[in-house]
């Protein structure tokens, strides 16, 4: 009887047999950064982390978007920028502030098309971070669309997005409260490693994602009465 040879395939052997890896999983940054937020994307082969970058420079009110974005995501960028402008007084920004800066939003890996209505809160967080020079927590990832009133709207593909974020080293997930029902589809061994924060307003996102100790570092509450607007960070924020 001919003895069947036995092969032990190690990670090193795997590379020798199949060649260099063709796809690289996204990982979190080494430190908190200003103007850089971890978004979460659904893809045809699962999910992925999506870097959302924003930069603010002196200018004349120009708003630029780059990174091979589809029409839906371009609309999300516009909605995010309009919302941030509307909250300017709460951030103690002068009325002329936005007329004297240019804002550039960029999603790297330009060869990969990006579209879909789920990046609104990540875009908003990056813009606010860049304007106020407050870093975004690197262990936080988020998904959710926004309305011009700051409402966080539900999204699809939560399971794939959360599992990709977990693989990438994320420890806190921020997602729409209306997606709470979808958490049951995520493996328990993944959820037990994560803090999942359910939100219904983008102000809650900012308070949990930006590297601050107190919400009043972000929102200048005394100015609310003058402009007839108020922060909504005290709404319901649930940790799963």
N, C-alpha and C positions, 0 to 999 in steps of 0.2 A: 504494500500500500504506500502510495506516494504521500509524503508529508507536506502539507500546505505551509508555505513560508508565512511567517508572522511579521507584520510591519507595525512599528510604533510611530505614530505621527505626532510630532511635537510642534509647537508654534514655529520653531525655526525650520523644521522640515516642511511645514505647510507652505512657507514662503518659497522654499526651493522647488516644491512640486507645482505650485500654482502661479508663481511669480509675485512681483510686488503688488501690494494691495491697490486696487483701483479706486476705492472710495475711502475717504477719511471721515470718521465721525467727529462732529463738532464737540469742542470742549470749552468749558468756561475759562475766562481770562484769569491771569495770576493775581490781579488786584482790582479793586473797584476803580472805575474810570468815569470821567465826566463825559456825558453825551454818548454813552454806549450802553444799550439795553439788550438783554437776551429776549428776543421774540421766540415764538414757537410756530413752526410751519408743518403743514400736512403735505406729504409727497405721495407719489404713486407707489413707492416702496416702503412707506412707513411715515415716520416723522423726523424732524430735524430742528436743531437750534438755529435761529435766524438772527444774526447780528444787525442791530438797527443803530446807525450812527448819526449824530447831529453835530454840526459845528456852527458857531456864531461868530461873525467878524464884523467890523465896522463897515457900514454901507448905506444903502438908500431904500431899504425895505424890500429887497429882492428875496425871492423864495425859490430855491433850486432843489430838484429831486433827481437823483441818479441811481443807477444800479439795475437797469433793465426791468423796470416795474410795469405791470399791466395797468389797464385803465382803472380797475377797482381799487388797487392799492394806491394809485395816484390820488384818487378821490379821498382815500383814508388820510393821506398826507395833508391834503387841503383842510379836511375836517379837523384834524389834530392841530394844525397851525391856527385855524380860526378859534378853536376852543382856548388855546393858550393865550391868544391875543385878548379874548374876552375876560380872562382871569388876571390880566396884567395888574389891575389895582390891588388885588389880593396879594400879589407878589411884591408889592411896593415899587412897581415900575412906573416911571413917568409916562405921561400921555404920549410924548414924542419918542419914547424908547424904540418902538418897532420901526419908526421911520428912519432911524439912524443905524440899523443893523441889517445884515444879510444873513439868512438862515439857509444852511445846506444840509439836506437829509440824504444819506447814502446807505444803500444796502450792498455790502461787498459781494464778491463772487458774481461779477457782472455777467458771466457766461450762462448763469442759471436764471431763467425767467421766473419772476415772482409776481403772484397775483392772489386775490382772494380777500374777503372781508373779515380779517381777524387780527390785523396788526395795529389797529388804532391806538390801543393803550400803550403799546411799546413805543410807537412813534411819539405820542404825547410825552411819555416819560423822558425820552432822549432829548426832546426839544426843551423841556423845562430844566432838565439837568444841565444842558449846555448854556442856557440863558442865566441860570442862577449859580452856575459853577459848583453844583452839588453832585458828588459822584453817585452812581447807581450801584446798588449792591450786586456783586458779581454772582452770588449764589441764588439769585432770584431770576425766574423766567416767567413770561406772561403771554396770554393770548386773550383777545377780546376786541370787538369793534366798539367805536364810540359814536354818540350822536353829538350834535352841536351844543346840546344842553349838558353834555358830560355823562349821559347814561351809558353804562357798559352793556353791550348787546351780546346775545349768545352766539356761539360759533360751532363748527363741526370738527370732527376728527380729534376730539380731546384725548382719547386713549393713546393714539399714535404719538401725539405731541408730548404728552406727559412721559411716556416711556422713553422717548428720545432725550428729553431733558434730564431724566434720571440717569441715563447712560452717560450724559455729558457732564455729570457732577453737580447738577442743580439740586438744591435742598429746599427751596420754597417756590411753590407754583401759585400764581395769581390768575384766576379765571372768572368768568361771569357767574353770578349766583344762579342764573337760569340753567347753567350746565351742571348743577349739583347732581341731577339725576343720572348723569353719564359717568360719575365716579365709580359706580358699581361695576363698570366694564373693565376697570383697571385692576391688574393683579394685586392682591393684598400685600405681597412681599415688596412691591414697588411703593404702594401708598404708605406703608409703615415707615419708610425712610424719608418721607416728604411731609412738609407742612403745606397744606393746600388752603389758600385764602380765597374765599368767595366774595366777590364785590359786585355792587350795582352802580357805583359812581366812580369816575376816574380820579376824583380827589382821594378816595380810599387807596387807589393804586399808588399814587404818588407818595402818600404817607408810609406805605409799607415797602416801597421799592427804593426810595432815595435814602442815602446814608445820613439820616438825621436822628436826633434823640427826641425831638419834640415837634409836633405838628406846627407849632407857632414859629418854628424856624423857617417854615415854608410859607404859611399863610399869615399875612399881617392883618389879623382880625379887626383892629380898630378902624381900618379904612373901609370896612364893609358898608357901614351906614351911608357913607358919602356917595357910593356908586350903586347902591341898591342890589348888590350881589353878596352871596355868602358861601363859604366853603362847606363842603358836604362830607368831610372826612369822618364825622362822628356817626355816620350811618352804620348799618349792620355789616360787620366784617366777621366772618365765621372762619375758624380754623378747623379743618377736617381731622 
